[in-house]
Every structure is written in C-alpha cells, then in structure tokens.
Amino acid sequence: MKIAFDVDVLAKQMSINDYVHKVADWGYKYIEQSPHPRINPFYKHPLFSKECQQEYKQALKETGVEISSFIVVYRWSGPTEEQRQHAVANWKRMIEIAVDMGVPVINTEFSGDPNQQEICNGMFFKSMEELLPIIEREGIRVECQSHPYDFVELNDEACDIVKSFRSKNLGYVYSASHGFFYDQGKGDVRHMLKYAGDELTHVLLADTWNQTKDCRYIVNPPWLNQRGRADYTIHQHTAMGEGEVDFDGIFETLREMDFANKQLKPDAPKVGGDNIICVSYFGFPEKMDQQAPEALDRIKHELL
C-alpha cells in the first residue's frame, strides 16, 4: 500500500520543488498530484511544459519521493457534448503525461450535474467507450470517485457504475470527507467500503461535519438549507478527529479487507500496482507541519 499526501494545500503557496521537499521532510514517500495550474488544471487541457517536467523530475530525484497518482477533473459527463469532447481530449493528453512520468494511476471524479442525471450518465458512458480501450492499452489504472454535486453522489450507485465495466483497469476511490453525501447522512463507513469490495483501490482521508444535520453548516439565503441537495453542496477536508467521520470504522474495515496487501498478491484484482491511501487535508495550511506527520503515523499504526 502506498501512503501519499495530496499537495493541493501546498501548491497554492509554494513551488513544485519546494512542496516535493516539504512532503519528503514530513516522511512521505508518495505525492498525489491534484489539479495544478502548471500541470493538470481543473477542466482545462493539461499543460506540463518541458521546464515544468524537468523541475518536477529533479525534485523527485533529490528527495526520493515518487508520484503515486495524478488527480484530474474534467467534464467528461457533460452536460453538453462540446464539454464532453473537450474532456476526452484532455484525458488523452493526461494519459500520455502519466505514462511518460511512470505514474500508474489517475484518479478522477464522475463530474456532471445532479440536476441532469440522465444526460450526464449517458455522456459518461459515451466517454468511457472511447477512453477505456486507451486506458487498458496503456496498462494504467483509472479510479473514479463520486464528488458532491456530481451526477452520481451515492456510494453504492457509483460502485455499481465502476463494477459494470468489469475491467481490471478501473477502480473506485472512497473519500472519507464525502462520505455523508455517499449515504445521505448515515455515515456507515463499514457498509460503503465493503460494498466497494475489490473495486476499492484508493482511500482519501480527511474529516468533515455531517451536512445533513441541522445547523452543522448554515448557508444564505436561508431557504437553501431546506431546498435539497441539488441546489448546493458543502463539505470540508480537515484533519482526522476534527469532524464526525468514523475513522475507527474506516481503519477497522480496511484491515478486514486486507486493503494494505491486496494489490501485492499474484491474483491482484486490479492493475496499476499498490492500493493507495492518501492524506487529503486542505482546510488549514498553517497546521500542516503538525497534522501531516501525525496522519502518516496514524496510518502506519492502523494499517501496517
């Protein structure tokens, strides 16, 4: 199992070289590269100039850190056909970058619009018809997560979509800070992880409050608090223990599922190497020097 740190919280305030060294100083061996304006910006075509690539490779060489995975967010589920076509082109270039950098995993979101579920569902499958043969040919693993305000938000439904392809090159990402959206506020992490089963290849760790509880979050105008999930979504990415996520249940279930070792076995269910668990803290950059090493220590204690 690879233990990674999502560098989004660092990339907003320092260079690529500096954040690679910072992650190394905290004791991490792996970086999860979330959308970055010089590499894989949100929704737009990937960039990653030769100079940028050289800077990144040099920092990795100096520290011994590796990139476990890229995160991309594109409108491959539309809702317009033009957006879908742009997203497919973005995907093709990003796959080339991942292969060139020796990064075996790309994780992503379903995207789309919860108010247009039918059209977005159809566009997602249309995009996969074009992309899955490329993904399988290149031997990488693409992993899907359901993000709040995607066309699919529920854990079991998202898992069923991934399972429907029956592909060793597709996996499922469980994000702890999105979990209350995944089961409409129940927070039953044990069920959700077990339902994913062998599709589960990636877990993102961060805490949040349960948005379905009265006054956990307050938004204005006031009627938005009653009008339903399609009007807005809200969540956090804070340190474990700062919200209401059942992390004891997550770690216990991951041990039961042998998550740390499953992909190392000869009959591994997926390609792309080890499963990944990633610290996905964004909320308080000023706390990272304390919280990032603490998270690494807890993961090692719980799962290794």
ABEGO torsion letter per residue (X at the ends): XBBBBBAAAAAAABBAAAAAAAAAAAGBABBBBBBBAAABBBGBBBBGBAAAAAAAAAAAAAAGBBBABBBBBBBAAOABAAAAAAAAAAAAAAAAAAAAAGBABBBBBAEEBAABAAAAAAAAAAAAAAAAAAAAAAGBBBBBBBBBGBABABAAAAAAAAAAAGBAABBBBBBAAAAAAAAGGAGBAAAAAAAAEAABABBBBBBBBBAABBGABBBOBAAAAAAEAAABBBBBBBBBGABABBAAAAAAAAAAAGAAAAAABAABABBGEBBBBBBBBAABAAAAAAAAAAAAAAAAAAAX
